[in-house]
Amino acid sequence: MANATRRAAAEFRKAQGLWEEKLQNLGQSDSEGLGGAGPDQVVEQVRAQLAQERAEVGRLQQKLVDAEHTIGLLVVQGMEEISLMVTAHVQQKGNGTL
C-alpha cells in the first residue's frame, strides 16, 4: 500500500511539474512576442499552440483521473485492512486472549 501511495504521489508531482513547465513556456512565448508575423501567421500559430495545449490538458486530466482512482483504491484497501484488524482485535478480546 505504501508503494502505491508513493507511486501515485510521484505521478502527481510529475504532472504538476509538467503544468509548471507549460506555464513557464507560455510566459516565455508572451515575452518573446510573435516577431512581426502577419495576421494569418499569428492566427495559425495561436491555433497550433491551442491545439497542443488542449492535447496536453487532456493527457494531464487523464493522469489526474488515474491518480485519483489509485488514491481511492488505496483508501478502500486501507479501510479494509483497518476493518480486519478491528475484527481480529474484537475476536481476540471475546476469546479472552488479550
N, C-alpha and C positions, 0 to 999 in steps of 0.2 A: 504494500500500500504506500509506503514511504517513497519507493522508487517511482511509482506512477504519479505521485504528487510532485516530486521533483521534476519529472518529465513534463508534466502539464505546466508547471511554473516556468521551466526553461522555454517551452513553446510560447508562452505568453510574453516573456521577456524578449524573445526573438521578434515576435510580431510587433511589440512596442518599439523595438529598435528600428524596424523597417518603417514604421509610421514616422518616427523622428527623422529618419534619413529622407523620406519623401518630403516632409515639411522643410527640411534644410535645403533640399534641391529646389523646391518651389521658391524659397526665399532668394536663392542664387539666381534663378531664372528672372525673378522680378527685378533684381538689382542690375542684371546684365542687359535687360531690355530686349527688344526684338531686332536691333541692329539695322534700322532703316528699310525693313522689308516692306513690300507693297501690301495693300489691304487684303488681297486674295491670299497672299502667302501667310499673312498674320492669321487669317481665319483658318487656314489649313493647319498651321502649326498648333493653334489653340484646340482645334478639333482632334488632332492626333494626340496631343497631350491629355485631353479629356478622356479619350478612349483608353489610353494607357492607365490613367488614374482609376477609371471605372473598373478595369480588369483587375488592378491591384486591390481595390476596395473589395471586390467580390472574392478574391483569393483570401484576403485577410479576414473577411467576415466568415468564410468557411472555416478558417483556422480557429477563430473565436468560438464558433459553434462546436467544433470538435473539442476544444479545450473545456468549454462549459459542460459538455457531455461527459468528458473524462472526470471532471471535478464532481459532477453529480453521481457518477458511478462510485467514486471514492467515498463520497458521503454516505451513500447507501451501504457500501461494504463496511465502512466504519461503524455504522449504526447496527448492522447485523452482528459484527464482532462484539460490540458492547452488549447487545441483547443476549448473545450466547454466554458471555462472561457473567452477566447478571443471573441468568438462568442457572448456570453451574454453581454460582455462589449460593443462590436460594436453595438448590438441591442439597448442597453440602451442609447448609445450616439446618435444613429439615432432617438430614440424616445424623445430625449431631457431630459431624466431622470437623467443625470449625473450633 
